[in-house]
Amino acid sequence: MFNLQPAEHGFSALMNTDLANVDLCVAQISLFLEKEALSQHAFALTLLAREALNNAMVHGNKLDARKNIRFDFHRFGNRFDLTVEDQGPGFDWNRHLGTTSQAHDVSGRGHEIYRHYARRVRYADPGNKITLEYEG
């Protein structure tokens, strides 16, 4: 299931936990950026979206296809907000904010990606909702 709701300056999507839906969201971001002549931001925005959506599906919903994820992508002038909310129990995000990874690590790079590409990262308690602000 992938339900897309276009908006004036972005879109929202409600999807089940299926990793193929990550690609659908990324494709929608790319289409939006092309239409707005803002493709120069595609790498950063799609990387942020992929990381947050993968984390929600794998760590939040534990790849349970019965659980849903809500994804919101909106533009506010030069700022883009990406919000991802899963149906998992959340996690102690404070404990992970300063983590770093090694080149051989296969996971644990999310917060480094967020720090590098997002202007601001906000979690809502209990840790199953994240908003990433990107400034273009």
Secondary structure, DSSP 8 states (H G I E B T S, - for coil): -EEEEEETTEEEEEEES-THHHHHHHHHHHHHHHHTT-GGGHHHHHHHHHHHHHHIIIIISTT-TTSEEEEEEEEETTEEEEEEE-SS----GGGGTT----TT-SS--HHHHHHHH-SEEEEETTTTEEEEEEE-
